[in-house]
Amino acid sequence: MTAAVFQLKHPGIGKTIAFRPVSLELDFDRLLKWQHEPHVIPYWRLNIPEEQYREYLISSLANRNHTLYIGMLDDVPMSYFESYWAAGDRIGQYYEAGEQDQGVHLLIGPPDYLGKGYALPLLQAMVCFQFRHAATDTIVAEPDIRNSRMIHIFKRCGFRFDREVELPEKTAALMFCSRQDFERSWTADDQPATG
């Protein structure tokens, strides 16, 4: 198994969140299954045949503008993240993206992990990881405008709604999180220990 590149003990849930790079060999079957989960399909639309998804994942892993991660909770793989450089992504066409702006996509895979309060801690951990890049001052997100639950989670993480944008496959909520807003979103008691 590939090693975690970031981990923290999240005080809000008392569990360790860690991220490791996606491996085609280790993670293909897991990610294919997650993309076919009913709660994932409406927002990711990657419930495609196996060979088509394999091609998609190979292409995504080869894209130097994106880095794919498996998110783990106490060493159990249960979420998927895409971290990307906004200026080199299509979202950079919808606002004046700084060269060091980063973006994030995420999903929780197994249905057993839904409704347990894990989405916010997972997002906080990823944004904390992204802000370790000292030159990054802004993280961008563009959740589906219909996904009100996730938009609420982004707001709790320090993201601010900017406007709706029409992407090819969805109407998205364009949201931004500054380093300062992210730091303010944590209460003093919730500051995690990172490793």
Buried (B, 14 or more C-beta within 10 A) or exposed (E): EEEBEBBBBBBBBEBBBBBBBBEEEBBBEBBBEBBBBEEBEEBBEBBBEEEEBBEBBEEBBEBEEBBBBBBBBEEEBBBBBBBBBBBBBEBBEBBEBBEBBBBBBBBBBBEEBEEEEBBBBBBBBBBBBBBEEEEBBBBBBBBBBBBEEBBEBBBEBBBEBBEEBEBEEBEBBBBBBBBEBBEEBBEEEEEBEBE
